[in-house]
Amino acid sequence: MSGILYLTATPIGNLEDMTARAIRILKEVDLIAAEDTRNSRKLLNYFEIKTPMTSYHEYNKFDKGEYLIKELISGKNIALITDAGTPGISDPGEELVKMCIRDGITVCPIPGACAGINALIVSGLSTRRFVFEGFLPSDKKEKTQVLENLKTENRTMVLYEAPHRLIKTLNELYEVLGERNITICRELTKKHETVNQTSFFQAIEQYQKEPPRGECVIVIEGISFQQAKIEKQKEWQTMSIQEHVEYYLSQGLEEKEAMKKAAKDRGVSKRDIYRAIHIES
């Protein structure tokens, strides 16, 4: 029988957050796949875990992933750990999970710390509905598209950022989203943990005077449903009616349904859309 891949969460700072189950699993498996073996060695030594390790990271995730799959198929149990927190969240672990599902290998989560969730629950912003964005894309075109999508997002947004890029990212978010209530969490669970309930403008001003340190989580207030509708209508107004209908036709909708959706988006009647396409044109 194939082995099991255990997605094992590790502390994001405070070693007391390591669960008893995680320690047991790391001791019992045949192999630990770690994002950075040098960093993880400190953790394993602290808990007296002697299990062999191998590296699994962004730059070897496909080749090493296939190696790990072979080991799992041979019957070995493997634990996957990241540098901090829950594997599979903003790291290459998701690729290994896909490979396991492809080959019918059991994947078992071992819960624990996650910076995004911890930042959300102390943010003071709505936790009922939220969207996790992780790190913004490095590609300029892709980043622009993501930011435009967030502009009309009514759920609370959770993003990760490194300290040396924080001010730049806050400026980019401010430029597209406008002023918002935000919470910036740094060094969560560590000695110098800070939870800063603020706004984009205030945060930019503050961190220009006091350069941030430590990994950051940015939690951003979503806009109201009514405001989201208004913003979306403004976006549609930049399109001609013909372009608007063609947008829905390109998604495979029939013309009647495409006109109906365009009319709803623009806050006009379907008759107005029909007239603009078939009579006025």
Buried (B, 14 or more C-beta within 10 A) or exposed (E): EBBBBBBBBBBBBEEEBBBEBBBEBBBEBBBBBBBEBEBBEEBBEEEEBEBEBBBBBEEEBEEBBEBBBEBBBEEBBBBBBBBBBBBBBBBBBBBBBEBBEEEEBBBEBBEBBBBBBBBBEBBEBBEEEBBBBEEBBEEEEEBEEBBEEBBBBBBBBBBBBEBEBBBEBBEBBBEBBEEBBBBBBBBBBBEEBBBBBBBBEEBBEBBEEEEBEBBBBBBBBBBEEEEBBBBBEEEBEEBEBBEBBBBBBEEEBEBEEBBBBBBEBBEEEBEBBBEBBEEEE
